[in-house]
Amino acid sequence: AIAGEIQAQDVDTLKVHMPLCMEHLHNELRREKHIRHFGRMQYGLFLKGIGLSLEQALIFWQIAFEKLKPDEFNKQYAYNVRHSYGMEGKRTDYTPYSCRYIIQNNAPGPGDHHGCPFRHFSAPNLRATMASHQVDDFDTEDILSLVQNRHYQIACTRYYEVTRAKMLDISTENLKGGAMNGGQGNAGMVASLESIEHPNQFFEQSYLLLKG
Ligand code: SF4
């Protein structure tokens, strides 16, 4: 994993590098002290992909579900966490879901927080989410029209560019063209970014870009 082995307590700090789908699950988990099965799968496997070990995952989820007593957590959820790390049942070592999988499978119902915000949020909700991430009106319209044309991953890529450029205080052209550092270095890496294909790709690109 790009960030090395991460600890349960690091996850909140790393949220800045997460795509909207995972950030949303994280926020709802903190707010409700719970998320449902598909959300736990989507977010849990993502966290596994960024370097959360099984031991740390058990700590992370137990603390997150703070309303549960330890033995309740162990009875109801620990098996599933171990299972997703390939330590129970058929011992399948599950890999984090790709964007295509998240966009096409298990559409979220009421009370669910999994899925892809670009695919599954209403337009007003997506607009509000863009505003809360300081995406300006021009870029928001651009992203919304990509979504309207069902280009969800390109919309996510655009969101990545706009928000990371803002974090680095450079233009998106500089971010894409890698003009920073004379075309060398981490900013240039983004030039080859055609489209976000995987939430873990989003995270890794962002982590390298902003840490670098
Ligand atoms: Fe997550 Fe992929 Fe949707 Fe982006 S396009 S929000 S990474 S599922």
Boltz pocket constraint, residues with backbone or C-beta under 6 A from the ligand:
constraints:
  - pocket:
      binder: B
      contacts: [[A, 19], [A, 20], [A, 21], [A, 22], [A, 98], [A, 99], [A, 100], [A, 102], [A, 103], [A, 115], [A, 116], [A, 117], [A, 118], [A, 119], [A, 152], [A, 153], [A, 156], [A, 196], [A, 197], [A, 198], [A, 199], [A, 202]]
      max_distance: 6.0
